[in-house]
Amino acid sequence: MGSADSKLNFRKAVIQLTTKTQPVEATDDAFWDQFWADTATSVQDVFALVPAAEIRAVREESPSNLATLCYKAVEKLVQGAESGCHTEKERQIVLNCCRLLTRILPYIFEDPDWRGFFWSTVPGAGRGGGDEDDENARPLAESLLLAVADLLFCPDFTVQSHRKSTVDTAEDIHSIDSCEYIWEAGVGFAHSPQPNYIHDLNRTELLKLLLTCFSEAMYLPPSSDSSNANPWVQFFCSTENRHALPLFTSLLNIVCAYDPVGYGIPYNHLLFSDYREPLVEEAAQVLIVTLDYDSSTSSSPTVDGTTTGTAMDDVDPPGPDNLFVNYLSRIHREEDFQFILKGVARLLSNPLVQTYLPNSAKKIQFHQELLVLFWKLCDFNKKFLFFVLKSSDVLDILVPILYFLNDARADQSRVGLMHIGVFILLLLSGERNFGVRLNKPYSVRVPMDIPVFTGTHADLLIIVFHKIITSGHQRLQPLFDCLLTIVVNVSPYLKSLSMVAANKLLHLLEAFSTTWFLFSAVQNHHLVFFLLEVFNNIIQYQFDGNSNLVYAVIRKRNVFHQLANLPTDSQSIQKGLQRKKKTPEPISRTNSQDGVSMEGSRPAAPAEPGTLKTSLVATPGIDKLTEKSQVSEDGTMRSLEPESLQPLPEGNPPSAVNDGETWSGEASQPRRDRRRLSSASSSGQWTPTPDWVMSWKSKLPLQTIMRLLQVLVPQVEKICIDKGLTDESEILKFLQHGTLVGLLPVPHPILIRKYQANSGTAMWFRTYMWGVIYLRGQLCQPSTNRDA
């Protein structure tokens, strides 16, 4: 009965607030206390009892009442933080204010006239109400953030008290060292506190409020200007927040230590509620938002975690001002890296576990946030990246990413998930060790709708990429460059491709080298260059173990001959384009000869609730995403200056991508080149010209493959005639023992395209991250017409 009464009283207070046209005095405690003192409302109640229309009405019609409500709610949080929330009543007031602010803040952010409100000081807000206090008064936002930070380390409210206390001897909130109250064992903290579900619930509510504060970024137009940092995040992650280190550590540890399967008892989660999961999810989201930092414009931490400046420079402390990024970049102990990597891999693999005993284990939904977190770890902490690549553990990250990519490929709403998965693999593929690790046999059978094969993780990667390209949706076309760049980067290290993977590569080349595909868009020929580079790398550097690929090249030799003899006259170009009208698909889906799919596999699933349906900002083209490095004989890499790339017979002009939805037009070829090499028809459509075709056809790197065919084809044909062979295993046996030493052109230098940080991707990650958080329904934001 009491609960129903308190809801009724709360609702009455809300109605009073919306109907009062006169400002209510801030000193009228009897009125304001109705909102938090006597009520026991859950967060759901607050959202139900404070409708959006009413918040907007108060904002428009009695702005001073809304301002006072916000100010008084923050004041209560500050008082709760000061006193240490020792009584049940104080805790209830803090939670009620927390829920109320979580509900109201989005409506303040959506109105441009109100956005500065929290960053202003409230007149007379000083304790004594006199002017002298106003001099030092903090903006409301700062008071709110500091209070939340204090409350997150409040003994008996959000953390376990270290002493048996009565109200009189309770710990003083200002004297405690919050580093002793880190929420979970892991990085830099060995003690695992006793789980307490009330503490978990309270932390979750405070983090939800924090995330709501940070979400102001969603209401602003996207900006690539890195000086436009989110002021809420900036302040919260600054030295002003005395809890920055323990909070960063708590968030990281709580995410990486979480085990959704619990004690490994199937169906356990159906019997017991898991209070930890909402907390872990909230922690992951707060963590990635606080780590939103454009490293391309800063003195980014070097491999050893310091910046490039010297100690004598009169500059900021080493590393970025954002302490969360700073702490992340300075983690260096192997056991900490192991803890983080195992935790992220465990959680990313969780949805894959589902497929064995359906619904037997709790299925987490926050894998997109985990992918962003893993990206940040690798991007900001190079030592972590090297640790990941040092052992086969990187494959525990690779397999779930390939699973997600394959599963989401046909679903337009998950285009963001596809991008981040590919970005992570692009980052990893820039390191030699990643290519080497891919040679490990793939034995764990994750049910995916891909052909059955026996081989390595490299085979899995190529087969999944082939599937994305041949049966993904149209919006993925801009990712083709990235997918093939990854294959190029790892190709010099692949010791032995399976026949299935070799055939997939040849099928892609066949599809991409048809005249209608080559002539239909200004950048399509780049894909052929990438694939030829893959074949050249494998033949030049890994010929001995790759008889399957060599055999596939020999079988499909006509594809290479057709490329070498590609017609360049206007008539043939027009004829090639005519064929396109008959074949609208960029790649024939019926021609991929997939054969049997893996047991237990499922076709690409539809969108899950809360997956990305907003539009993403433009992503830079592959030339902006990567910089070329040449691998020296001793395995070290030398960065190549852009101008030194011109004479290389690589024929890879900067990528130009034409999907306005997800890729930026800036990445296209220099305009004057395009004008010179192509002509614009009356409709403004781009049309290929003989000069344009000649400009790249002359650079096709076909010499190595043509030499291989010239040497091996007569030998294979002779064996077939002499021995009457039709059995391909005999031919493969011959190829395994063959050698081309001294017969091939001098090996070309290995070129790796390494990911490089840039403002374009920083902005892409920001919009993607908020899109994910928004659509996962965590913020219950007001519906706005703008994209997330």
C-alpha positions, 0 to 999 in steps of 0.5 A: 500500500505504501508503495502505491501511495508514494507513487500517487504522491510523486505523480501529484508533485509532477502534476503540480509542477506542470500546472504551476505557472508561477516560479516555485521558490528554491527554499520551498522544501515542502514542495520540492521534497515531494519528488524524492523524500517520501517516495520509493519509486523505481526507475521504471516508475519515474519514466512512467510517471514523468511523461515526455510531453510534461517535461517539455511543457515545463521546459517551455512554459515554466523554465524556472521551475525546471531549472530549480528542480534540476538544481535541487536534485543535484544539491541532494546528490551533493549532500548525499555524497558529503554525508556518505549516505549512512541512512536508508532515507539518504540512500533513497533520496539519492536514488530518487534524484538519480532517476529523476535526473536520468529522466530529465537530462535528455530533454535539456540536451535536445533544446539548444537554448538549454544546453548551457544550463548545466555549465552555468553557476546557479545564482545564490547557490552558495551555501550561505546564499551570499555573493562570496560563495558565488565567486567559487561556485562550480558549474552545476555539471561539475558538482553533479559529476563529482557527486556521482564519482563520490557516490560510486565509492560510498561504503555500504551504498556502492562498496563494501565497508571495511569496518563494522560500523554504526552510524556514529563511527561510519567511515568519513567519505572524504578520508577514505582512499577509494583505491582500496574500494575497487569493485573487482579484482584484476588490473592493479587490484588483487582483492575480489570483494564479496558480491553484493547485489544491492551495491550492483543495483546502486552502481548501475543506476549511478552509471546510467545517470553518468552515461545520460550526462555524457549523452549530450554528444548525441544531440550535437551535429557530428564534428570532426573537430577534435577540440570539440571534446565532450565537456562532461567526459573531459571534466569527469576524466580530468585530475579534478576527479579524485576517483578517476583511477579507481573508477577506471580500474573498477569499470575495466575489471568488472567487464573483464572479470564477468563470466555470464556462464557462472559456474558452468551449470547449464540453464543456471541463468533461468533459475537465478537473476544475474544482477551483475550483467546490467552493471557490466553492460553499463560499465562497458558503455561508460568505459568506451564513452570515456575513452572517446579520444582522437589519438591522431591529433594528440601526442599519442602514447608511444609503445612504452606508454610515454609521449614523444616529448621529453621530461624537460619540455614545458608540456602537459603530463605524459599522455593525453589529458583524459586520465582514462586514456592515459591509464589505459595506455600505461597498462604494461604488466603481462598478467594484466594483459592476460586478464583483459584479453581472456575476459574480452575473448570469453565475452565475445565468444559467449554468443557462439557457445549458444549454438551447442545447447540452445539457451543453455547459457546466458547470452550477452547482448553487448558484443558491439561495445566489447568490440569498441573496447578491444579496438581502443585497447589496441589503438591506445596501448601498443604493448597490449597489441603486441601481447595479443599477437604474441600468442595464439590467443589472438585467434580467440578474438578472430573467430568470434569477429568472423562469426559476427561478420558472417552472421550480420552480412545480410542485415542492413541494420548491422552495417556498423557491426560489420565495419568495426569487425573489419576495422579491428582485423585491418589493425591486426593485419598490419602486424606480421605476427597476425599473418603468422598466427593464422597458420594454426589449424582451425579445429573448433567448429563454430556453426556457420553457414560456410562450406566445410573445409579442413585447414587453418584460421587463414582458410576460415578468414578467406572463406568468410570474406568471400561469403561477405562479398558474394552474399552480403548486402549492397551497403557492404561494397565500400568494405571490399577494399578493406577486406582485400587489404587484410588478405593482402597484408597476411598473404606473405605469411600463409603457408598452406591454403586449403583447396576451398579457400584457394577456389574462393580467391580465384572465384573473387578474381573471376567475378571482379575481372569481368569487363562489366564489373571493371568498367562500371565504376571508377575504383572497381579495378583496385579489387583486381590489383589487391587479388593479384598482389595476394597471388604474387605474395603467396607464389613468391614467398610461400610457394612450397606449401601452396600447391592447392592455390597453384593448382587453382591458378592453373585451372583458372588460367584463362582468367589471367589471360583475359586480364592480360588481353583486356580490350581497351577500345571504346566499342569493347568498353561499351559492350562490356557495360551492356552485359552489366544490364543483364547481370545486375548483381556485382557477383553472381550468387549462384556461381559460388559453388559453396557445396555443403555447409557446416553442420549446425550452421544457420543462415545470416540472422535478422537484426536483433533488437537494439542493433544499429539502424541509424545512418553512420557518418562517412568512413575514410577510403582505404588510402586514408585509413592506411599507410604503406610500410615495406618489410625489410629482409630482417622483418622490420618495417619501413614506412613509405612516403606517399611520393615514393609510391608513385613509381612502384608497379602497383597500380593502386591509385587512391581508393575512390568509393561511391557509396555516399551513405557510408564512405566519404567522397574525399577519398576519391582520386584527384579530380583532374586525373579523373577528368583526364581519364574519364568523361562525364556523360550528359546525365552526369554519370561517369563513363570509362574511356580507353585512356582510363582503361589503359592507365591501369591495365598497363600496371597490372602486376601479372608478370609472376603469374604469367611466368608460373603458368608458362613453366608449369602448364606444359609440365602438368599437361605432359604428366596428364598425357603421359600417365593418362591422369585425370585425378587431381590428387596426383597433379597436386602431388607433382606440384608439391614437389615442384620448384620455381627457384630461379624461374620467377622474377625477383621477389617484390618487396612485401608491402603492408598497409598499416592502419593509421589513426585519423579524425575520420575514423575517430568521428565514425567510432563516436557516431557508431558508439552512440548509435549502439548505446542509443539503440540498445535502449539503455538511455530511453532518450526522447525521440529526436529526428536527428541521426544518432 
